[in-house]
Amino acid sequence: MAIELPDGLVWVMDLLGLNWPQVNEDKVREFAGHVREFAANLEKSHGAASDSIKAMGEHYQAASYDQLVEQWSQMSSSHMTELVDVCNTAASVLDIAAVAIVGAKMAVIAELIVMAAEFIADQVAAVFTFGLAEAAEVALIAATKKIVDVILKEVEQRIIGELVEQATQPLQQAVEKAVSGLVFKGAEKALGVASGGGAGSGYTIHPDELLTHASKFKSHAEDVAGHAAKFATATEGMSFS
């Protein structure tokens, strides 16, 4: 459950003229969870696709198949692995942001508690000093406001402005790549070479089996697009407030 300003400290925050940070660390963690699930699904589908490519070798032996394996290996490392890494990094950054938000909120609460105690003590002292202690209240309010304001700006500018954006911007690009099926398109194009030349020595092909593997491969590509669509649906309109 997200940390909210305790009711007993609302008057202190009002006295400072500042607003409690409208950011929900639970929402940030929830988003990180969706990102991790997306990464895990991508990795699973990628593994299944790699298995399909490997199994294809039992029914298709030719130079063009070797070409396909090489191209898949290159695209896997340059695209799919990159997608998974981006997602996992983004999730970790979001988790760090959530922890930082909690820390900032607790720091604000601690400052407000100290101020409340000192303010009440000054109010009592003012009765016996004929109002002289009220000057200390003004200084107390000013000092506390300055400290709390710095913490709040840290939340808004560094945590939200930097950490969260640092996580979400590369993530958007990763999702777009997954939706476009970029990593699969090159391999599917290579599959089209199967019926053509480039057989080389030791040429062996079982057309029906090859078509079955090609169909499975296409299904893996659709799965990846489905994972991206599921992630987009789960996070659509999601805010951190």
Buried (B, 14 or more C-beta within 10 A) or exposed (E): EBBEBEEEBEEBBEBBEBEBBEBBBBBBBBBBBBBBBBBBBBBBBBEBBBEBBEBBBEBBBBBBBEBBBEBBEEBBEEBBBBBBEBBBBBBBBBBBBBBBBBBBBEBBBEBBBBBBEBBEBBEEBBEEEEEEBEEBBEEBBEEBBEBBBEBBEBBBEBBBEEBBEBBBEBBEEBBEBBBEBBBBEBBBEBBEBBEEEEBEEEEEBBEEBBEBBBEBBBEBBEBBBBBBEBBBEBBEEEEBE
